[in-house]
Amino acid sequence: MTPVELSRTVLHAVRRAVDAGELSVAVPTRAVVAPPGPGGCGDYATSIALQLARPAGQPPFRVAEVLRSHLAEADGITDVVLTGPGFLNISLDRAATDVSLVREILRRGPRYGYVDAAEGAEGRVVQLRCPRDPRAVVVADASARILRSQGARVRVSAEGIEPAWISVLGVTVDAVGPVPAELPVEVRPAPVDSVGPVPAVLPVDVRPVPAVASAELLSLGRDAGRWALLHPAAHDRPRTGVEHLVQRESNPLFRVRYAHARARAAARNAADLGFTAAPGPLTDVEPGLLAALADHPRVLAAAADHRAPDRLARHLVTVADAALPFLLTVLPRGGEKPSAAHRARLALAEAVGAVLAGGLALLGIDAPDHL
């Protein structure tokens, strides 16, 4: 069971409780599941009971008790524990969950973690506004890509832009010029066949700490230049030196791209050996790698909500660092014959490659097959 599937399972439990007359609430459109916090346990936790307590007119812990009975009956869930004021801590069937996770990533490919249009944030239109600064424009550009992956409609405007930012850093904006103190409001009658409310526009100012040396930044090129601006948190001043170009372990961008290249190489070498990927039970795989892959949709959602592409960049480093030791073990060694275990490990390697490629694409950075 993937985090997305678990979220749907939680919503199904709410719906069953409502249908049984145990809760009198509107079923939410989304249930957030995340790794347990301090004091929690299991694989994932959700605060849905705290969210529903007020409209249900019941204490959060009582709502959690109602939902626990329905969640415990779901396939793929081995235990549900209540902690704190009403957090539901969920343990999953690990073997089945790992296989389901890898299968889901391979099905979605680089778009794993994207929100389908039908599940997107209905009515969310975001206006990103940034000053005449290369870092602000690059952060806005990456934020727009991530927001769109989560179903939002986005418009980016900059107070000014240099042609080199477009040609070298690959940024795209929808409008250039100063933002008026009060944006003009255009009123049009709604078409007769229109359905639903007019989407509200959310204006957001993007103003990270600017980079110091623009010339030095542009000398890095598109991929290293964008990474230099996106990897640090918005309140940190970025470094724009040649350390982003060196191909060694001290460079996080190199590690991410190298892990992707190794994953792609594993698929090519497996084809030469005559076998392909097939998701299956995994043994001797570091749990941190599977946890990082499972966390990818949540990271994308958080990066979109906070307009923080640095969260995605750091997450890709986490995935790469967990994957690199594993990628050395994918192929048969010596006189070994390819087995079901090798096919399952190859499937996981391809899943790693898909997550890294998709994440880099949202940052506007190339993911080479050879490095």
N, C-alpha and C positions, 0 to 999 in steps of 0.2 A: 504494500500500500504506500503510495507516494504522498507527500504533504498535500498535494491538490486533492487526491482521492480522500485523504483523511478529513480535509476541510468539508468535503461534500458529505462524508459520513456523519460528521458532527451536525451539519444542517439537517440531514435526514433524521437524526435522533431528536432534534427539536421538533421537526414536523410530526414525528410519531407521538411525541408527548402532547403536542397540541391536539392531534386527532383523537387521542385517548382522553382528552379533557383534563389532563394533569397540569397543563400550563395554558394560560390565556394570553397569548402574545402573537404579534406578527412575526413570521419566520424571517430572520435576516437574510440578506442576499449574499453575505460573506461571513465565514467563520475563520478567524486568524488562529493558526496553529504554529508553534515555534518550539525550539528546544526548551526544556524546563529551566526556570530561573533558580536562584538560591532557595533551598528548601524543597525543591521539586524532585521528581523522580520519573523514571520511564523514558520513552523516546521523544515524546512531544507533550506539550501542555497547551490548554486553551482557557481563556477567561470569559468564554461565552456566557457562563452562568452569571457573572457579575454584570455583564451587559444586559441580560434579560431580567434581572431581579426587580428593578424599579417598575418596568411595564407589567411584569407578572404579579406585582404586589406581594412578593414573597422574599424571604432572606436569600442571599446568594447561595449559601450552603444548601438550603432546601432545594433550590433550582438545580444545583449540581447533583444532588442525590437523585432527582428525577431523571436527569439526563444520563447519569452513570448507568442506570439499569438498562437503558436502551443501547448505549454504546457497548456495554459488555457483551451484548448479543451479536454484535457485528462481526462478520468474517474478517480475519486478519488482525483482530485486537485480542491480546492475551490477558490484559489487566487494565483496570481503571482505578486510580487512587485519588482521593480528594485531599487537598492540602490548603492551608491558609483559609481565607474567607470563602473559598469556593472554586479554586482552580482544579480543573480536571487534568490529571497526569495520565497519559495513555502509553501503554507498552504494546508494541506490535510484534507479530510473528516475524522475527528477524530474517530468516531465510526467504520467506515469501516476499517480504518487503524489499529486500535487496534485488531479487529477480524482477519484481514489478517496477522498481525504480529504474533499473538499467533498460528494461523494455520501453518504458515511457520516454526516457531520454532519446533512445534510438528512434522511436516513432516521431518525436517532435524535432529531432535534429538540433541545429543551432537556434531554433525558435523555442526550445524547452524553457519554460518559465514565462513565456509570453501569455498574456491574457487574451482569450478569444473575444471577438467583438461582442458576442452575446453576453459575455461575463464582465465586460469592461465597466469602468466607472461611468455610468450613464449620465450624460449631461455635463461631463467635466471638460471644460475648455480652459487651457492654461496659457496666459500671455507672459512669456519670459522677457524681461527688459534688462539690458546690461549697458554699462558705460563703454567708452572707447578704450578698451583694454584687451589685449589678446587673450589673457587668461579668462576673463569674464565671458568673452565671446565663445571660446572653446568649451568652457563649462556649460554655458547655455546650450550650445549645439549638442553636446553629449547628453545633457539632461533631457532635451527634447526627444532624442532617440529613445531614451529609456522610458520616458513618459508615454510615448506612442506604443511601445511594446506592452504597456499596461492598459491600453485601450483609451488613452486620453487624446484629445485633439490639441495641438500645440502651435503657437505662433511665436516666433523669436524676433525681437527688434533690438537694434544696437544704436547707441548715440552716434557712433562713427565706426568705420572699419577700413583697414588698409588692404589694398589688393593682394599683398603677400600673405595675409592671413587666410585668404581664400585659396590662393594657388599653392601655398606651402602647407598650411595646417588643415586645409580642406573643410573650412567652416561654411555653413550655410545660414543665412538670415533671411527673414521675410520682409523686413523693413529697416531702413537706416535713417536716422535723424533724431533730434531731441524729442523726448516724450513731453507732450503738453501737460500743464498743471491739471487740466480737466479734460479727459478724453471726450470728444463729441459723441453724442448718443444719437444713433440713427433709428428711427421708429418706422417699422413697416408692418402693415397688417399681415397676420399669419395666413398662409394659404388655407383654403377651405378644407383640403384633405390632410392638413398637418395633424400629427398626433403627438401628444405629450408636451411638456413645458419647454420653453426656449432655454437652451443651455446657458448657465451662468458662466461668465468669464472671470477667472481667477488671476489677477495681475501679481506677478512675482518679480522682485528685483534680485538680480544675480550679481553680487558684488564680492567675489573672493579677494583675498589679499593678492595684489597684482604681482606679476613677475617683474624682476628688476631690469634685465638686459634683453631687449627685444631682438637685437641682432644675433646674440649668442643663441637665443631660443630658436630662431629661424634656421640657423646653421645645423640644427639637429635633424631637420626634415620632419615629415608629417608624423610618422609613427612615434619616434622618440620625443618629438616636441609635444605632441598631444599627451603622451604618458607623463612627461615632466610636469605638465599643468594639471592633470586630472588625478594622479595618484595621491598627492598630499591633500589633507583636509582643507576646506575652504579658508580656515583661519590660520593655516600655516603658509609661510612664504615658500614658493617652489624653488628648487635648485635647477638650473638650466645648463649645467656643465656637460662635458663629454662622458661623464659616468653613465649616462643613459644609453650610450652607444656601445660600450664595451660588452663583449660576449663572454661573460664570466658569471659565476654564481652570485657575486655581490650585486648584480644588476637585476632587480625584480622583473623588469620587462623581459629581459633575456630568459629568465627562468620560465615565465609564462609561455612565451613563444616557443621555447625549446621543448617544453612539455607537450605542447600541441604538435610540434614536428615529430617528436618521438611517438606519439599516439598514431599519427598518420603513417609513420614508418612501420609500426607494428602491423597495421592492416596490409600494407604492401608486401611485407616479408611473409605474412601468413598466407597471402594469395600465392606467393611463390612456392610455399610448402604444401599448397593444395587444401587449405581449410579456411573456413569463414567463421564469423562471429555467430554465437547462439547464446542468448541469456540463459543462465542456469545458476545453480548453487555455487557460492564463492567461499573458498577456504583460504586461510592465511592472508586475508586482505585487511589492511589497517582500517579499523572502523572510522577513523577520522576522514578518510577519503570518501566513503559512502555518505557520511554525515554532511560533508561539504557539498557534495553533489545534490543531496536532498534539500539542502538549505538554499539552493540557487534561486528558486522562485520567490522565497521570502526576501532575499537580498535585493532582487530586482524591484519588488514592490516597495521596500524601504527606500531604495535609492530614488525611485520615482516620487514617493511621498515627500521626501526631504530635499529633492533636487540635489542629490549628493552622489555624483558619479564616482567619487573617491571610494565609496562603500563597495561598489562593484569592482573597482580596480584592486582593492585590497583582498576582496573575496577571491578573485582570480589567482592572486598570489598564493592564498591558502590552498586552493584546489591544486595548483601546480606543485607546490611543495609536498603535498600529500601524495601526488600521483607519481612524481619522478622515481622514487624507489620502487614502486609497484610496476612501472612500465619496463623495468629490467627483467621482470619475471614472467612476462606474457607468453613468450615463444618457447617451444620445446628446446631442451638443451641436449647436446651430444646426440646419442642415438635414440632419444625419446620420440615416440610417435604422437602426433596430435590427438588429443583426447577431448572428452566433453569438458573437462576442467579447463583445458587450453582455450576452447571455444568460448566458455563463459568469461575467462579473463580477457580475451580479445574483445568481447562485447563491452566489458567495463572500460577497456582502453578506448574504444570508439566513443563511448559515452563521455569520457573525459575530454576527448578531442572536440566533440560537439559543444560541450559547455564552454570550453575555452574559446573556440571559434566564435560562438554566438556572443559571448561577453565582450571579446575584443571588438567585434563588429559594432556593438552598441557604443563603444568608446571611440569608434571611428578609426580603429587601428587594424592593420592587416595581420592575418594569421597565416604565415607561410607554411607550406607542407614540407619544405626542406630548409634547414638552417645550419 
